Amino acid sequence: MFRINYHRQSPEAIVRRSRVKRAATFSGVTQGVAVKYVGRGQERYTMGEDRLLLDAGEFLLLPAGTAYGASHGPSNRATTGVCIDF
């Protein structure tokens, strides 16, 4: 399961840190322009028909109102990341 810690929330942005140790999924809709960053491991993102695998050090920029799904990548390593909604 995705574990999400709210690190900071303000009127300008919401910052969430995530840590995943096993297969898990999360879905949501971006509240504003969103930056998804993978710090360690891999994460799969699905936006409609589009699918994308992010490796450590890579990021994804999504426009406001985008429905997306996120899941643990194919590797067996723990995944950490951060999401910032502006």
C-alpha positions as CSV (number, residue, x, y, z in Angstrom):
1,M,0.0,0.0,0.0
2,F,1.2,3.5,-0.7
3,R,2.1,5.4,2.5
4,I,1.7,9.1,2.1
5,N,3.0,11.6,4.6
6,Y,1.8,15.2,4.3
7,H,5.0,17.1,4.7
8,R,3.6,20.6,4.0
9,Q,0.3,22.1,2.9
10,S,-0.3,25.8,2.2
11,P,-2.7,27.7,-0.1
12,E,0.0,27.7,-2.7
13,A,1.0,24.0,-2.8
14,I,0.5,20.5,-1.2
15,V,3.7,18.4,-0.8
16,R,3.3,14.7,-0.3
17,R,6.1,12.2,0.3
18,S,5.4,8.5,-0.4
19,R,7.1,5.3,0.5
20,V,6.2,1.9,-1.0
21,K,7.7,-1.5,0.0
22,R,5.5,-3.8,-2.1
23,A,3.0,-3.8,-4.9
24,A,0.4,-1.1,-4.4
25,T,-1.7,1.3,-6.4
26,F,-3.0,4.9,-5.9
27,S,-5.3,6.9,-8.0
28,G,-6.3,10.5,-7.9
29,V,-6.9,13.8,-9.8
30,T,-4.3,16.6,-9.6
31,Q,-5.6,19.6,-7.8
32,G,-3.3,21.9,-9.6
33,V,-0.2,21.6,-11.8
34,A,1.6,18.6,-10.3
35,V,5.2,17.4,-10.2
36,K,5.7,13.7,-9.5
37,Y,9.3,12.8,-8.6
38,V,10.8,9.4,-7.9
39,G,13.7,9.5,-5.5
40,R,14.4,5.7,-5.3
41,G,13.0,2.7,-7.1
42,Q,10.4,2.9,-9.9
43,E,6.8,4.1,-10.2
44,R,4.3,3.4,-13.0
45,Y,1.9,6.2,-13.9
46,T,-1.3,5.8,-16.0
47,M,-3.1,8.8,-17.5
48,G,-6.0,7.6,-19.6
49,E,-4.4,5.5,-22.4
50,D,-0.9,6.8,-21.6
51,R,1.5,4.7,-19.5
52,L,4.9,5.8,-18.2
53,L,7.6,4.1,-16.1
54,L,9.6,6.6,-14.0
55,D,13.0,5.6,-12.7
56,A,14.8,7.1,-9.7
57,G,15.8,10.7,-10.5
58,E,13.0,11.2,-13.1
59,F,9.9,13.4,-12.8
60,L,6.5,13.8,-14.4
61,L,4.7,17.1,-14.9
62,L,0.9,16.9,-15.0
63,P,-1.6,19.6,-15.8
64,A,-4.4,20.5,-13.3
65,G,-7.4,18.2,-13.3
66,T,-5.5,15.2,-14.7
67,A,-6.9,11.8,-13.5
68,Y,-4.0,9.4,-13.0
69,G,-3.0,6.1,-11.4
70,A,0.3,5.3,-9.8
71,S,1.7,2.0,-8.9
72,H,4.9,0.4,-7.7
73,G,7.4,-0.3,-10.5
74,P,8.4,-3.8,-11.7
75,S,11.5,-3.9,-9.5
76,N,11.4,-5.4,-6.0
77,R,13.1,-2.4,-4.4
78,A,11.3,0.0,-2.1
79,T,10.1,3.2,-3.8
80,T,10.3,6.7,-2.4
81,G,9.1,9.8,-4.0
82,V,7.4,13.2,-3.7
83,C,4.4,14.9,-5.3
84,I,3.9,18.6,-5.3
85,D,0.5,20.0,-6.4
86,F,0.6,23.8,-7.2
